[in-house]
Amino acid sequence: MGKLWGGRFQKNTDHLVEDFHSSISFDQRLYKYDIKGSIAHARMLGEAGIIQPAEADAIASGLEEVLADIEAGRVEFSVESEDIHMNIEQLLTVKVGEVGKKLHTARSRNDQVALDIRMYLKDEIGEVIALLRELQVSLLDLAEKHLETVMPGYTHLQRAQPVTLAHHLMAYCEMFRRDEERMADCRRRADVMPLGAGALAGTTFPIDRAYVARQLGFAAITENSLDAVSDRDFAVEFTAAASLIMVHLSRFCEEIILWSSAEFSFIELDDSYSTGSSMMPQKKNPDVAELIRGKSGRVFGHLQALLTMLKGIPLAYNKDMQEDKEALFDAVDTVKKCLVVFRPMLETMRVVKENMATAARGGFTNATDLADYLARRGVPFREAHEAAGKAVFFCLENGKTLDQMTLPEYKEFSPLFEEDVYEAIKINRCIGARNVPGGPAPEEVAGVIARARQRLAGDVT
């Protein structure tokens, strides 16, 4: 069968070019969107009197049959037909005859592919948002169980101040909430219909773009035909938002990897989310977390590929833009797979509370509270900081912790130290005293959890 665009050409396309040029191997996943968009376009052509209503009905019915054939596995796509759009048009014409050739009236593959990708991405964003919300619920459930589970907070990977596991988990809940908001915002900009832009300059036919937008559930139509066919900002924006999701998952996975090591022993991953060694029988490896961490680079790479692909091409459509799909599709697939496997890994891990508590009691994580004790008694904080630092050095020299120092030893560093200093530096009190909004005090974290549940109980943003 000849090319649908072949009228101007006197030679057949070389077989090397056929294979190099074709995108059907990857853009076939757009078939449902291509058919849905084509049905809406055909209905509009009939409503506008551009083709006969009976012809529009025949085209729509034929497209429904093509959809059924594809989903039943009865279709083998053709490389010679280049892409999903021309494959479907060829299949339609076989079914309904010459009338099928009228489908492409007032339409180009340029605005057609832009439509398909936007429709596809809107649906995929919805699924990513749902996965992010499920993960947030899991984090809330886990945090609620560990409101009183003490652990060290870190800066520079050095023990810093005591917090709770709940507070730590809620930090990630905040990250995934922002990811959800970014995805919803990205979907708003994808929710603009480009069909009707033609190849780059619209069409002379009296099309009704608003009708098609309503049929396909778009919130608006594009207002510049050149931009409509050349814009892939929405794909870049999705991949950037997906990259941030992967950053957050990767950071969390890095902590899970550390926490599951013998050096930390804060958690134990479930056997069903761990793997072993082919040589070392004792090994239990956090491979799921490691693989998610590794896959983050894959999504970052797709973002860079899209930006590089777009940066040097003039308006409007250029063949370079065919490179958008594989990057976008794999970014979608990767972030969804990682979200799907991360949540049950998190839900099934065992928290070793006693090891977390022991670590929180070590490393002088209550030294800031010692300085605060003096500051509340009128000592300038810089002086209080120095006195507390000297007390820490004394402990290091003498193999003690701050709570093991005697009161006379404390008074060597400040006469303002009294017996109540021991109460002030108890780990649980250090955490409970930080009851400012956003702090780690259990009652404060419980309030944050309650508000997050209320938000998640509402409609998807």
C-alpha positions as a Markdown table, in Angstrom:
| # | Residue | x | y | z |
|---|---|---|---|---|
| 1 | Met | 0.0 | 0.0 | 0.0 |
| 2 | Gly | 1.3 | 3.4 | -0.9 |
| 3 | Lys | 2.2 | 6.2 | 1.5 |
| 4 | Leu | -0.7 | 8.4 | 2.5 |
| 5 | Trp | 1.7 | 11.3 | 1.7 |
| 6 | Gly | 3.3 | 9.8 | -1.4 |
| 7 | Gly | 1.8 | 11.8 | -4.2 |
| 8 | Arg | 4.7 | 14.1 | -4.6 |
| 9 | Phe | 7.3 | 11.3 | -4.5 |
| 10 | Gln | 8.7 | 9.4 | -7.5 |
| 11 | Lys | 10.8 | 6.8 | -5.5 |
| 12 | Asn | 9.9 | 4.4 | -2.7 |
| 13 | Thr | 11.4 | 5.0 | 0.7 |
| 14 | Asp | 14.6 | 3.1 | 1.3 |
| 15 | His | 14.1 | 0.2 | 3.7 |
| 16 | Leu | 16.8 | 1.6 | 6.0 |
| 17 | Val | 14.8 | 4.9 | 6.2 |
| 18 | Glu | 11.6 | 3.0 | 6.7 |
| 19 | Asp | 12.9 | 1.4 | 9.8 |
| 20 | Phe | 14.8 | 4.5 | 11.0 |
| 21 | His | 11.8 | 6.8 | 10.4 |
| 22 | Ser | 9.1 | 4.6 | 11.9 |
| 23 | Ser | 7.8 | 5.2 | 15.4 |
| 24 | Ile | 5.1 | 2.4 | 15.5 |
| 25 | Ser | 7.3 | 0.3 | 17.7 |
| 26 | Phe | 6.7 | 2.7 | 20.6 |
| 27 | Asp | 3.8 | 5.0 | 19.7 |
| 28 | Gln | 1.4 | 2.1 | 19.3 |
| 29 | Arg | 0.6 | 2.6 | 23.0 |
| 30 | Leu | -1.3 | 5.7 | 21.9 |
| 31 | Tyr | -3.9 | 3.7 | 19.9 |
| 32 | Lys | -6.8 | 4.3 | 22.2 |
| 33 | Tyr | -6.2 | 8.1 | 22.3 |
| 34 | Asp | -5.7 | 8.3 | 18.6 |
| 35 | Ile | -9.0 | 6.5 | 17.9 |
| 36 | Lys | -10.9 | 8.5 | 20.5 |
| 37 | Gly | -9.6 | 11.7 | 19.1 |
| 38 | Ser | -10.4 | 10.6 | 15.5 |
| 39 | Ile | -13.9 | 9.7 | 16.4 |
| 40 | Ala | -14.4 | 13.2 | 18.0 |
| 41 | His | -12.9 | 14.7 | 14.9 |
| 42 | Ala | -15.1 | 12.7 | 12.5 |
| 43 | Arg | -18.2 | 13.6 | 14.5 |
| 44 | Met | -17.2 | 17.3 | 14.3 |
| 45 | Leu | -16.7 | 17.1 | 10.5 |
| 46 | Gly | -20.2 | 15.7 | 10.2 |
| 47 | Glu | -21.8 | 18.3 | 12.6 |
| 48 | Ala | -20.0 | 21.1 | 10.7 |
| 49 | Gly | -21.2 | 19.8 | 7.3 |
| 50 | Ile | -17.6 | 19.3 | 6.1 |
| 51 | Ile | -18.5 | 15.7 | 5.4 |
| 52 | Gln | -21.9 | 14.0 | 5.3 |
| 53 | Pro | -23.3 | 12.9 | 8.7 |
| 54 | Ala | -23.7 | 9.4 | 7.3 |
| 55 | Glu | -20.0 | 9.4 | 6.4 |
| 56 | Ala | -19.1 | 10.6 | 9.9 |
| 57 | Asp | -21.2 | 7.7 | 11.3 |
| 58 | Ala | -19.4 | 5.2 | 9.1 |
| 59 | Ile | -16.0 | 6.5 | 10.1 |
| 60 | Ala | -16.9 | 6.4 | 13.8 |
| 61 | Ser | -18.3 | 2.9 | 13.6 |
| 62 | Gly | -15.2 | 1.7 | 11.6 |
| 63 | Leu | -12.9 | 3.2 | 14.2 |
| 64 | Glu | -14.8 | 1.4 | 17.0 |
| 65 | Glu | -14.2 | -1.8 | 15.1 |
| 66 | Val | -10.5 | -1.1 | 14.6 |
| 67 | Leu | -10.3 | -0.5 | 18.4 |
| 68 | Ala | -12.0 | -3.8 | 19.1 |
| 69 | Asp | -9.6 | -5.6 | 16.7 |
| 70 | Ile | -6.5 | -4.0 | 18.3 |
| 71 | Glu | -7.7 | -4.9 | 21.9 |
| 72 | Ala | -8.5 | -8.5 | 20.7 |
| 73 | Gly | -5.0 | -8.9 | 19.4 |
| 74 | Arg | -6.1 | -9.2 | 15.8 |
| 75 | Val | -4.0 | -6.4 | 14.5 |
| 76 | Glu | -0.3 | -6.5 | 13.4 |
| 77 | Phe | 1.0 | -2.9 | 13.0 |
| 78 | Ser | 3.0 | -2.1 | 9.9 |
| 79 | Val | 6.4 | -0.4 | 9.9 |
| 80 | Glu | 5.7 | 0.8 | 6.4 |
| 81 | Ser | 2.7 | 2.8 | 7.7 |
| 82 | Glu | 5.3 | 4.6 | 10.0 |
| 83 | Asp | 3.2 | 5.5 | 13.1 |
| 84 | Ile | 0.1 | 4.8 | 15.0 |
| 85 | His | -1.9 | 7.5 | 13.2 |
| 86 | Met | -1.3 | 6.2 | 9.7 |
| 87 | Asn | -1.6 | 2.6 | 10.8 |
| 88 | Ile | -5.1 | 3.3 | 12.2 |
| 89 | Glu | -6.1 | 5.3 | 9.1 |
| 90 | Gln | -5.0 | 2.4 | 6.9 |
| 91 | Leu | -6.9 | -0.1 | 9.0 |
| 92 | Leu | -10.0 | 2.1 | 8.9 |
| 93 | Thr | -9.9 | 2.5 | 5.1 |
| 94 | Val | -9.7 | -1.3 | 4.7 |
| 95 | Lys | -12.9 | -1.6 | 6.9 |
| 96 | Val | -15.0 | 1.3 | 5.5 |
| 97 | Gly | -13.5 | 1.9 | 2.1 |
| 98 | Glu | -12.9 | 5.3 | 0.4 |
| 99 | Val | -14.9 | 7.2 | 3.0 |
| 100 | Gly | -12.1 | 6.4 | 5.5 |
| 101 | Lys | -9.8 | 8.7 | 3.5 |
| 102 | Lys | -12.0 | 11.6 | 4.5 |
| 103 | Leu | -11.1 | 11.3 | 8.2 |
| 104 | His | -7.9 | 13.4 | 7.7 |
| 105 | Thr | -9.8 | 16.4 | 6.4 |
| 106 | Ala | -8.8 | 19.5 | 8.3 |
| 107 | Arg | -6.2 | 17.6 | 10.3 |
| 108 | Ser | -2.5 | 17.0 | 10.2 |
| 109 | Arg | -0.4 | 14.4 | 12.0 |
| 110 | Asn | 1.2 | 17.3 | 13.7 |
| 111 | Asp | -1.8 | 18.4 | 15.7 |
| 112 | Gln | -3.0 | 14.8 | 15.9 |
| 113 | Val | 0.1 | 13.5 | 17.7 |
| 114 | Ala | 0.0 | 16.6 | 20.0 |
| 115 | Leu | -3.6 | 15.7 | 20.9 |
| 116 | Asp | -2.8 | 12.0 | 21.5 |
| 117 | Ile | 0.1 | 12.8 | 23.8 |
| 118 | Arg | -1.8 | 15.3 | 25.8 |
| 119 | Met | -4.7 | 12.8 | 26.3 |
| 120 | Tyr | -2.3 | 10.1 | 27.2 |
| 121 | Leu | -0.5 | 12.2 | 29.7 |
| 122 | Lys | -3.6 | 13.5 | 31.4 |
| 123 | Asp | -4.6 | 9.9 | 32.2 |
| 124 | Glu | -1.1 | 8.9 | 33.3 |
| 125 | Ile | -0.9 | 12.0 | 35.6 |
| 126 | Gly | -4.1 | 10.9 | 37.2 |
| 127 | Glu | -2.6 | 7.5 | 37.9 |
| 128 | Val | 0.6 | 9.0 | 39.3 |
| 129 | Ile | -1.4 | 11.3 | 41.6 |
| 130 | Ala | -3.4 | 8.3 | 42.8 |
| 131 | Leu | -0.2 | 6.4 | 43.6 |
| 132 | Leu | 1.3 | 9.4 | 45.4 |
| 133 | Arg | -1.8 | 9.7 | 47.5 |
| 134 | Glu | -1.7 | 6.0 | 48.4 |
| 135 | Leu | 1.9 | 6.4 | 49.5 |
| 136 | Gln | 1.0 | 9.3 | 51.7 |
| 137 | Val | -1.7 | 7.3 | 53.4 |
| 138 | Ser | 0.8 | 4.5 | 54.0 |
| 139 | Leu | 3.2 | 7.1 | 55.5 |
| 140 | Leu | 0.5 | 8.5 | 57.7 |
| 141 | Asp | -0.4 | 5.0 | 59.0 |
| 142 | Leu | 3.2 | 4.2 | 59.8 |
| 143 | Ala | 3.8 | 7.6 | 61.4 |
| 144 | Glu | 0.8 | 7.2 | 63.6 |
| 145 | Lys | 2.3 | 4.0 | 65.0 |
| 146 | His | 5.6 | 5.7 | 65.8 |
| 147 | Leu | 4.6 | 9.0 | 67.4 |
| 148 | Glu | 6.7 | 8.0 | 70.4 |
| 149 | Thr | 9.5 | 6.1 | 68.6 |
| 150 | Val | 12.7 | 8.1 | 69.3 |
| 151 | Met | 15.5 | 8.3 | 66.8 |
| 152 | Pro | 18.4 | 10.6 | 66.1 |
| 153 | Gly | 18.0 | 13.3 | 63.6 |
| 154 | Tyr | 21.0 | 13.9 | 61.4 |
| 155 | Thr | 22.9 | 16.7 | 59.7 |
| 156 | His | 26.0 | 15.8 | 57.6 |
| 157 | Leu | 25.1 | 12.2 | 58.5 |
| 158 | Gln | 26.2 | 12.9 | 62.0 |
| 159 | Arg | 23.8 | 12.6 | 65.0 |
| 160 | Ala | 22.4 | 16.0 | 65.6 |
| 161 | Gln | 19.2 | 16.2 | 67.7 |
| 162 | Pro | 16.6 | 13.7 | 68.8 |
| 163 | Val | 13.3 | 13.4 | 66.8 |
| 164 | Thr | 10.7 | 10.7 | 66.3 |
| 165 | Leu | 10.3 | 8.3 | 63.5 |
| 166 | Ala | 6.9 | 9.8 | 62.9 |
| 167 | His | 8.4 | 13.2 | 62.4 |
| 168 | His | 11.0 | 11.8 | 60.1 |
| 169 | Leu | 8.4 | 10.0 | 58.0 |
| 170 | Met | 6.2 | 13.1 | 57.8 |
| 171 | Ala | 9.1 | 15.0 | 56.2 |
| 172 | Tyr | 8.7 | 12.6 | 53.2 |
| 173 | Cys | 4.9 | 12.9 | 53.4 |
| 174 | Glu | 5.5 | 16.7 | 52.8 |
| 175 | Met | 7.7 | 15.9 | 49.8 |
| 176 | Phe | 5.1 | 13.6 | 48.2 |
| 177 | Arg | 2.4 | 16.1 | 48.9 |
| 178 | Arg | 4.3 | 18.7 | 46.9 |
| 179 | Asp | 4.9 | 16.1 | 44.2 |
| 180 | Glu | 1.1 | 15.6 | 44.0 |
| 181 | Glu | 0.5 | 19.3 | 43.7 |
| 182 | Arg | 3.1 | 19.6 | 41.0 |
| 183 | Met | 1.5 | 16.8 | 39.0 |
| 184 | Ala | -1.9 | 18.4 | 39.3 |
| 185 | Asp | -0.5 | 21.7 | 38.2 |
| 186 | Cys | 1.2 | 19.9 | 35.2 |
| 187 | Arg | -2.1 | 18.3 | 34.3 |
| 188 | Arg | -3.8 | 21.7 | 34.0 |
| 189 | Arg | -1.3 | 22.8 | 31.3 |
| 190 | Ala | -1.7 | 19.5 | 29.5 |
| 191 | Asp | -5.5 | 19.9 | 29.5 |
| 192 | Val | -5.5 | 22.2 | 26.5 |
| 193 | Met | -6.6 | 20.8 | 23.1 |
| 194 | Pro | -4.3 | 21.4 | 20.1 |
| 195 | Leu | -6.5 | 19.7 | 17.4 |
| 196 | Gly | -7.4 | 22.2 | 14.7 |
| 197 | Ala | -3.9 | 23.7 | 14.5 |
| 198 | Gly | -3.3 | 21.6 | 11.4 |
| 199 | Ala | 0.3 | 21.2 | 10.3 |
| 200 | Leu | 1.1 | 24.7 | 11.6 |
| 201 | Ala | -1.4 | 27.2 | 10.2 |
| 202 | Gly | -4.8 | 25.9 | 11.0 |
| 203 | Thr | -7.2 | 25.0 | 8.3 |
| 204 | Thr | -9.6 | 26.7 | 5.8 |
| 205 | Phe | -12.4 | 24.4 | 6.7 |
| 206 | Pro | -15.1 | 25.7 | 9.2 |
| 207 | Ile | -14.1 | 23.4 | 12.0 |
| 208 | Asp | -15.6 | 23.6 | 15.5 |
| 209 | Arg | -12.7 | 23.1 | 17.9 |
| 210 | Ala | -14.7 | 23.8 | 21.0 |
| 211 | Tyr | -17.0 | 20.9 | 20.0 |
| 212 | Val | -14.1 | 18.5 | 19.8 |
| 213 | Ala | -12.7 | 19.8 | 23.1 |
| 214 | Arg | -16.0 | 19.1 | 24.9 |
| 215 | Gln | -16.2 | 15.6 | 23.4 |
| 216 | Leu | -12.7 | 14.8 | 24.6 |
| 217 | Gly | -13.0 | 16.5 | 28.0 |
| 218 | Phe | -10.4 | 19.3 | 27.5 |
| 219 | Ala | -10.7 | 22.4 | 29.6 |
| 220 | Ala | -9.6 | 24.8 | 26.8 |
| 221 | Ile | -8.2 | 25.0 | 23.3 |
| 222 | Thr | -4.8 | 26.2 | 22.2 |
| 223 | Glu | -4.8 | 29.8 | 20.9 |
| 224 | Asn | -1.8 | 29.7 | 18.5 |
| 225 | Ser | -1.5 | 27.1 | 15.9 |
| 226 | Leu | 2.3 | 27.3 | 15.7 |
| 227 | Asp | 2.7 | 26.8 | 19.4 |
| 228 | Ala | 0.0 | 24.1 | 19.4 |
| 229 | Val | 2.0 | 21.7 | 17.2 |
| 230 | Ser | 5.5 | 22.6 | 18.5 |
| 231 | Asp | 4.8 | 22.7 | 22.2 |
| 232 | Arg | 6.1 | 19.9 | 24.4 |
| 233 | Asp | 6.4 | 22.0 | 27.5 |
| 234 | Phe | 3.8 | 19.7 | 29.2 |
| 235 | Ala | 6.0 | 16.6 | 28.5 |
| 236 | Val | 9.1 | 18.4 | 29.9 |
| 237 | Glu | 7.1 | 19.6 | 32.9 |
| 238 | Phe | 5.9 | 16.1 | 33.6 |
| 239 | Thr | 9.3 | 14.7 | 33.4 |
| 240 | Ala | 10.7 | 17.4 | 35.6 |
| 241 | Ala | 8.0 | 16.7 | 38.2 |
| 242 | Ala | 8.6 | 12.9 | 37.8 |
| 243 | Ser | 12.3 | 13.6 | 38.4 |
| 244 | Leu | 11.5 | 15.3 | 41.7 |
| 245 | Ile | 9.4 | 12.3 | 42.7 |
| 246 | Met | 12.4 | 10.1 | 41.9 |
| 247 | Val | 14.7 | 12.4 | 44.0 |
| 248 | His | 12.4 | 12.0 | 47.0 |
| 249 | Leu | 12.1 | 8.2 | 46.5 |
| 250 | Ser | 15.8 | 7.9 | 46.0 |
| 251 | Arg | 16.6 | 9.9 | 49.2 |
| 252 | Phe | 14.2 | 7.8 | 51.2 |
| 253 | Cys | 15.7 | 4.6 | 49.7 |
| 254 | Glu | 19.2 | 5.7 | 50.6 |
| 255 | Glu | 18.0 | 6.0 | 54.2 |
| 256 | Ile | 16.3 | 2.6 | 54.1 |
| 257 | Ile | 19.6 | 1.1 | 52.8 |
| 258 | Leu | 21.5 | 2.7 | 55.6 |
| 259 | Trp | 19.0 | 1.9 | 58.3 |
| 260 | Ser | 18.9 | -1.8 | 57.2 |
| 261 | Ser | 22.7 | -2.1 | 57.5 |
| 262 | Ala | 24.3 | -3.8 | 60.5 |
| 263 | Glu | 26.0 | -0.4 | 61.3 |
| 264 | Phe | 22.6 | 1.2 | 61.9 |
| 265 | Ser | 20.1 | -1.8 | 62.4 |
| 266 | Phe | 17.2 | 0.6 | 62.7 |
| 267 | Ile | 15.0 | -1.5 | 60.4 |
| 268 | Glu | 14.7 | -4.9 | 58.9 |
| 269 | Leu | 13.2 | -5.3 | 55.4 |
| 270 | Asp | 10.8 | -8.0 | 54.8 |
| 271 | Asp | 12.2 | -11.1 | 53.1 |
| 272 | Ser | 9.7 | -10.6 | 50.2 |
| 273 | Tyr | 11.2 | -7.2 | 49.5 |
| 274 | Ser | 14.9 | -8.3 | 49.8 |
| 275 | Thr | 17.2 | -10.5 | 47.8 |
| 276 | Gly | 20.3 | -12.7 | 48.6 |
| 277 | Ser | 23.8 | -13.3 | 47.3 |
| 278 | Ser | 24.8 | -16.1 | 44.9 |
| 279 | Met | 28.0 | -16.6 | 46.9 |
| 280 | Met | 27.5 | -15.3 | 50.4 |
| 281 | Pro | 24.7 | -17.2 | 52.2 |
| 282 | Gln | 24.3 | -14.7 | 55.1 |
| 283 | Lys | 23.4 | -11.7 | 52.9 |
| 284 | Lys | 20.1 | -10.0 | 52.8 |
| 285 | Asn | 20.3 | -7.1 | 50.4 |
| 286 | Pro | 18.0 | -4.1 | 50.0 |
| 287 | Asp | 17.9 | -4.5 | 46.2 |
| 288 | Val | 14.5 | -3.0 | 45.8 |
| 289 | Ala | 15.6 | 0.3 | 47.4 |
| 290 | Glu | 18.8 | 0.2 | 45.5 |
| 291 | Leu | 17.1 | -0.3 | 42.2 |
| 292 | Ile | 14.7 | 2.6 | 42.8 |
| 293 | Arg | 17.7 | 4.7 | 43.7 |
| 294 | Gly | 19.4 | 3.7 | 40.5 |
| 295 | Lys | 16.3 | 4.3 | 38.3 |
| 296 | Ser | 16.2 | 7.9 | 39.4 |
| 297 | Gly | 19.1 | 8.6 | 37.0 |
| 298 | Arg | 17.1 | 7.1 | 34.2 |
| 299 | Val | 14.2 | 9.6 | 34.7 |
| 300 | Phe | 16.7 | 12.5 | 35.1 |
| 301 | Gly | 18.2 | 11.4 | 31.7 |
| 302 | His | 14.9 | 11.6 | 30.0 |
| 303 | Leu | 14.4 | 15.1 | 31.3 |
| 304 | Gln | 17.8 | 16.1 | 29.9 |
| 305 | Ala | 17.0 | 14.4 | 26.6 |
| 306 | Leu | 13.7 | 16.3 | 26.2 |
| 307 | Leu | 15.3 | 19.6 | 27.0 |
| 308 | Thr | 18.1 | 19.0 | 24.5 |
| 309 | Met | 15.7 | 17.8 | 21.8 |
| 310 | Leu | 13.7 | 21.0 | 22.0 |
| 311 | Lys | 16.4 | 23.6 | 22.6 |
| 312 | Gly | 17.5 | 24.1 | 19.0 |
| 313 | Ile | 14.5 | 23.4 | 16.8 |
| 314 | Pro | 12.7 | 26.3 | 15.1 |
| 315 | Leu | 8.9 | 26.6 | 14.8 |
| 316 | Ala | 6.9 | 24.6 | 14.1 |
| 317 | Tyr | 7.0 | 20.8 | 14.0 |
| 318 | Asn | 10.3 | 19.1 | 13.3 |
| 319 | Lys | 11.0 | 15.4 | 13.1 |
| 320 | Asp | 13.3 | 15.7 | 16.1 |
| 321 | Met | 10.1 | 15.8 | 18.1 |
| 322 | Gln | 9.5 | 12.1 | 17.5 |
| 323 | Glu | 12.1 | 11.6 | 20.2 |
| 324 | Asp | 9.7 | 13.0 | 22.8 |
| 325 | Lys | 7.7 | 9.7 | 23.1 |
| 326 | Glu | 10.2 | 7.1 | 24.2 |
| 327 | Ala | 11.6 | 9.5 | 26.8 |
| 328 | Leu | 8.1 | 10.4 | 28.1 |
| 329 | Phe | 6.8 | 6.9 | 28.0 |
| 330 | Asp | 9.7 | 5.5 | 29.9 |
| 331 | Ala | 9.6 | 8.3 | 32.5 |
| 332 | Val | 5.9 | 7.5 | 33.1 |
| 333 | Asp | 6.5 | 3.8 | 33.3 |
| 334 | Thr | 9.5 | 4.1 | 35.6 |
| 335 | Val | 8.0 | 6.5 | 38.1 |
| 336 | Lys | 4.8 | 4.4 | 38.3 |
| 337 | Lys | 6.7 | 1.1 | 38.8 |
| 338 | Cys | 8.8 | 2.7 | 41.5 |
| 339 | Leu | 5.8 | 4.1 | 43.4 |
| 340 | Val | 4.0 | 0.8 | 43.1 |
| 341 | Val | 6.9 | -1.3 | 44.6 |
| 342 | Phe | 8.1 | 1.2 | 47.2 |
| 343 | Arg | 4.9 | 1.4 | 49.2 |
| 344 | Pro | 4.6 | -2.3 | 50.2 |
| 345 | Met | 8.4 | -2.4 | 50.9 |
| 346 | Leu | 7.8 | 0.4 | 53.3 |
| 347 | Glu | 4.7 | -1.1 | 54.8 |
| 348 | Thr | 6.3 | -4.5 | 55.5 |
| 349 | Met | 9.6 | -3.4 | 57.0 |
| 350 | Arg | 10.1 | -4.0 | 60.8 |
| 351 | Val | 11.2 | -1.0 | 62.9 |
| 352 | Val | 13.8 | -1.8 | 65.6 |
| 353 | Lys | 12.8 | 0.8 | 68.1 |
| 354 | Glu | 15.4 | -0.1 | 70.8 |
| 355 | Asn | 18.2 | 0.5 | 68.3 |
| 356 | Met | 16.8 | 3.8 | 67.3 |
| 357 | Ala | 16.4 | 4.9 | 70.9 |
| 358 | Thr | 20.0 | 3.8 | 71.8 |
| 359 | Ala | 21.3 | 5.8 | 68.9 |
| 360 | Ala | 19.3 | 8.9 | 69.9 |
| 361 | Arg | 20.8 | 8.7 | 73.4 |
| 362 | Gly | 24.3 | 8.6 | 72.0 |
| 363 | Gly | 26.2 | 11.2 | 70.1 |
| 364 | Phe | 25.2 | 14.0 | 72.5 |
| 365 | Thr | 22.0 | 14.8 | 70.6 |
| 366 | Asn | 20.7 | 16.6 | 73.7 |
| 367 | Ala | 23.7 | 19.1 | 73.7 |
| 368 | Thr | 21.5 | 21.9 | 72.1 |
| 369 | Asp | 19.0 | 21.4 | 74.9 |
| 370 | Leu | 21.9 | 21.9 | 77.4 |
| 371 | Ala | 22.7 | 25.2 | 75.8 |
| 372 | Asp | 19.0 | 26.2 | 75.7 |
| 373 | Tyr | 18.9 | 25.4 | 79.5 |
| 374 | Leu | 21.5 | 28.1 | 80.1 |
| 375 | Ala | 19.9 | 30.5 | 77.6 |
| 376 | Arg | 16.6 | 30.3 | 79.4 |
| 377 | Arg | 18.5 | 31.5 | 82.5 |
| 378 | Gly | 19.7 | 34.6 | 80.8 |
| 379 | Val | 23.0 | 33.5 | 79.4 |
| 380 | Pro | 23.6 | 34.8 | 75.9 |
| 381 | Phe | 23.2 | 31.9 | 73.5 |
| 382 | Arg | 26.8 | 32.1 | 72.1 |
| 383 | Glu | 28.1 | 31.8 | 75.7 |
| 384 | Ala | 25.6 | 29.0 | 76.5 |
| 385 | His | 26.7 | 27.2 | 73.3 |
| 386 | Glu | 30.4 | 27.4 | 74.3 |
| 387 | Ala | 29.7 | 26.1 | 77.8 |
| 388 | Ala | 27.7 | 23.2 | 76.4 |
| 389 | Gly | 30.5 | 22.4 | 73.9 |
| 390 | Lys | 33.0 | 22.4 | 76.7 |
| 391 | Ala | 30.8 | 20.0 | 78.7 |
| 392 | Val | 30.6 | 17.7 | 75.6 |
| 393 | Phe | 34.4 | 17.8 | 75.3 |
| 394 | Phe | 34.7 | 16.9 | 79.0 |
| 395 | Cys | 32.5 | 13.9 | 78.5 |
| 396 | Leu | 34.4 | 12.7 | 75.5 |
| 397 | Glu | 37.7 | 13.0 | 77.5 |
| 398 | Asn | 36.2 | 11.1 | 80.5 |
| 399 | Gly | 34.0 | 8.5 | 78.7 |
| 400 | Lys | 30.7 | 10.0 | 80.0 |
| 401 | Thr | 27.4 | 11.1 | 78.6 |
| 402 | Leu | 25.8 | 14.5 | 79.6 |
| 403 | Asp | 23.3 | 12.7 | 81.9 |
| 404 | Gln | 26.2 | 11.0 | 83.7 |
| 405 | Met | 28.0 | 14.2 | 84.6 |
| 406 | Thr | 27.7 | 15.2 | 88.3 |
| 407 | Leu | 26.3 | 18.6 | 89.3 |
| 408 | Pro | 29.7 | 19.8 | 90.6 |
| 409 | Glu | 31.1 | 18.9 | 87.2 |
| 410 | Tyr | 28.4 | 20.9 | 85.5 |
| 411 | Lys | 29.1 | 23.9 | 87.7 |
| 412 | Glu | 32.7 | 23.9 | 86.5 |
| 413 | Phe | 31.2 | 25.2 | 83.2 |
| 414 | Ser | 28.5 | 27.5 | 84.6 |
| 415 | Pro | 27.3 | 28.2 | 88.1 |
| 416 | Leu | 23.7 | 28.4 | 86.7 |
| 417 | Phe | 23.5 | 24.7 | 86.3 |
| 418 | Glu | 21.1 | 23.1 | 88.9 |
| 419 | Glu | 19.6 | 19.7 | 89.6 |
| 420 | Asp | 16.8 | 20.3 | 87.1 |
| 421 | Val | 19.4 | 20.2 | 84.3 |
| 422 | Tyr | 19.0 | 16.4 | 84.3 |
| 423 | Glu | 15.3 | 16.7 | 83.5 |
| 424 | Ala | 15.9 | 19.2 | 80.8 |
| 425 | Ile | 18.3 | 16.9 | 78.8 |
| 426 | Lys | 16.2 | 13.8 | 78.9 |
| 427 | Ile | 15.7 | 12.7 | 75.3 |
| 428 | Asn | 11.9 | 12.4 | 75.5 |
| 429 | Arg | 11.7 | 15.8 | 77.0 |
| 430 | Cys | 14.0 | 17.3 | 74.4 |
| 431 | Ile | 11.5 | 16.1 | 71.8 |
| 432 | Gly | 8.4 | 17.0 | 73.7 |
| 433 | Ala | 9.6 | 20.5 | 74.4 |
| 434 | Arg | 9.8 | 21.2 | 70.6 |
| 435 | Asn | 6.1 | 21.7 | 70.3 |
| 436 | Val | 6.2 | 24.7 | 68.0 |
| 437 | Pro | 4.3 | 24.3 | 64.7 |
| 438 | Gly | 6.2 | 22.0 | 62.5 |
| 439 | Gly | 8.2 | 20.6 | 65.4 |
| 440 | Pro | 8.8 | 16.9 | 66.4 |
| 441 | Ala | 6.7 | 16.9 | 69.6 |
| 442 | Pro | 4.3 | 14.0 | 69.4 |
| 443 | Glu | 1.2 | 16.1 | 69.9 |
| 444 | Glu | 2.3 | 18.5 | 67.1 |
| 445 | Val | 3.1 | 15.6 | 64.7 |
| 446 | Ala | -0.3 | 14.0 | 65.6 |
| 447 | Gly | -2.0 | 17.2 | 64.5 |
| 448 | Val | -0.1 | 17.3 | 61.2 |
| 449 | Ile | -1.1 | 13.7 | 60.6 |
| 450 | Ala | -4.8 | 14.5 | 61.3 |
| 451 | Arg | -4.7 | 17.5 | 58.9 |
| 452 | Ala | -3.0 | 15.4 | 56.2 |
| 453 | Arg | -5.7 | 12.8 | 56.5 |
| 454 | Gln | -8.4 | 15.4 | 56.1 |
| 455 | Arg | -6.8 | 16.7 | 52.9 |
| 456 | Leu | -6.4 | 13.2 | 51.5 |
| 457 | Ala | -10.0 | 12.3 | 52.3 |
| 458 | Gly | -11.1 | 15.1 | 49.9 |
| 459 | Asp | -11.1 | 15.1 | 46.1 |
| 460 | Val | -7.9 | 14.6 | 44.1 |
| 461 | Thr | -6.4 | 18.0 | 43.6 |
